[in-house]
Amino acid sequence: MRESRNLGILLLVAIFFLALRPAWGQEKGIGEVVVNGTVNVNGQRAVSGSTVYSNQEIETREQSGAIVSFREKGGVLSVEPNSLVRVARADGRIVIEVVRGSIALRPQSLPATVNTAKLRVDAERNGAYRVTSSERGAAVEAGSKNAIVKDGYREVTIHAGETYASWEGQSAKKDKKKKRLGIIIPALIAGPLVIGLALTVARGEDAPPVSPVLPK
């Protein structure tokens, strides 16, 4: 009788902890998104203020764009029209995969890594960078700080104002640009809310609280 009662208690305790498990395992968001036009996050239509979680996809349609403000002063990401990217935070870095299209990135307190099918870009804190990826290849433009570009077995340091391009059927090359990448917010999505959010992050402040959207 006592063993049966003890077994019943153990079963109740197990059920209780299993019930709490989803709450404990709920993933913490890595940032918030401000959208203009049609933007999907993990296949669902996003609205400004939606929470972005690690390993989620952000897809922008034609004449649409998105700004991601990473939490804990991680920086700001601009996803340009007709782009598909995956965002994550791992090992103290912002990690972005550009499947197609273009992004502009300004890491802040964290370094960042941007991956394409052709290149890997290691970006410094407080820099400004633009990365484009297509079927033809990829290109990287460094703004205010250097970046290390890994192209297969080749590793190249590009300095502020330089561009590295690796296109299909052409030799990879590094060019010096006359003007630097200074603004990461395309005019297409430069509404007051976007500018306010970007300036908040640029000043080193946390983004304002928003209503969370659970991951798909």
Buried (B, 14 or more C-beta within 10 A) or exposed (E): EEEEEEEEEEEEEEEEEEEEEEEEEEEEBBBBBBBBBBBBBBEEEBBBBBBBBBBBBBBBEEEBBBBBBBBEBBBBBBBBBBBBBBBBBEEEBBBBBBBBBBBBBBBBBBBBBBBBEBBBBBBBBBBBBBBBBBEBBBBBBBBBBBBBBBBEEEEBEBEBBBBBBBBEEEEBEBEEBEEEBEEBBBEBBBBEBBBEBBEBBBEEEEBEEBEBBEBE
